[in-house]
Amino acid sequence: MMSTFVRLAGDLPVFQKSFFRNVVAMAVAAVVLLREGVGFRWEKGSLPLLLLRSVCGTLGIFCNFYAIDHLVLADANILNKMSPFFAILFSLVLLKERANAVQYLAVLAAFGGSMLIVKPGFSSAAFPALIGLLGGMGAGAAYTAVRALTKKGEKSARIVFFFSAFSTLACLPFMLLDFHPMTAGQVACLLGAGGAAALGQFGVTLAYAHAPAKEISVFDYTQVLFSALLGYFLFRQIPDGWSVLGYLVICGVSVGMFFYNRTLESREQARG
């Protein structure tokens, strides 16, 4: 829904769209923090990870919104959904959560699937697709930082608030320099994007708080199905054959990894 609202908002600068997406999420997170009475002050030692999560997440949003405006909606979303695979790689560095050979092969397979969508070359479509893939990389690094923060005891609402406030402030000067007047419909779409983003942000933050990236990626891929359906019915977008094959590879690898990790976990519990 966030991607759909961003597309429906029309020809507005990426920074302007990002500002509204983030300011709504910031307001929602602030309300949650106030209701929980936990305060806005982060836990001791959390600031470097909060900044890492915010910088990578903000860059990921910019790249994702650019891809949404220039690609078929489903293409933009599946490239952003490379984030769980990137999170497996970043988890090795930040969390020392080592994957095995099968899981690393899954990352390579998913990357190969993304190349079917990107179709690298000198065509004009390759550039926004590569930007979309970079957005998935940024999101993967951000979600790894989220997991590290929650392991340190940081509150989910505080993580969402810090990230949303950081992104809002990062967008503000660019938006003021190139502000485009908006219709009431465009404002409504951007507020809708912010509301949908806030709901998704809390969901993904809680997910990464309770499970490693390698175990939850399959659930994140339902977004691609919703995006493909909304893209077809609202924008009459039909992905080409290579892109569909890329979807099948990435989603297939994700589903296979989910069942593989479940089996691995069952064996470890049986040994224990």
C-alpha angles and dihedrals in degrees: 000000000000091000091047093051091047090053093045090053087073131204102001128132116271091239092054092051091046092051094058092042090054101039091058092048089048092053092049092049091048091054091050092049092049093048092048091047094220096126132228097268112109124229119270111278094014099105098087092051092044089054092047091050091048098046094046093042093049093050088047091054093049091051093044094050091048090052092048090055095048106033140053104282094242092050092053092049098046090051089052088049089065083085097096090055092049087047090060089057095044091046088064090060102036103031104021087232098154119206123207130241094271092053093049090049088052089055090053092048092050090049089052089052090052090054089059087060096041092046091196116224139096097297120121090243094060095068098058089042091055089047088052090051090051087052089057090050091051091049091049091054090046094051091049089055089049091056091048090051095050090049086057090054099257115157116249093227091052091052091051092046095049092048094046093047091048092049092046092053091044091054097043101080093045091048092050091050093052106022116165119202111246135212121231088256092055092049090050091050093050092048087050089051090051093050093048090046092051091052092047092045093055090046096051093042091054091045094054089044092060104036142026117261091249091063104047106040095100092066093054092060095071084082089072092057092049091046093050092051095045091045091054098045098039103032103017089236116165116186116225123248096263091052092050089050088051090052091051093049095048096042091043092052090047093051091045091051091050093056092040091054091046090053091046091050092049091052092050091050091049090053091047 
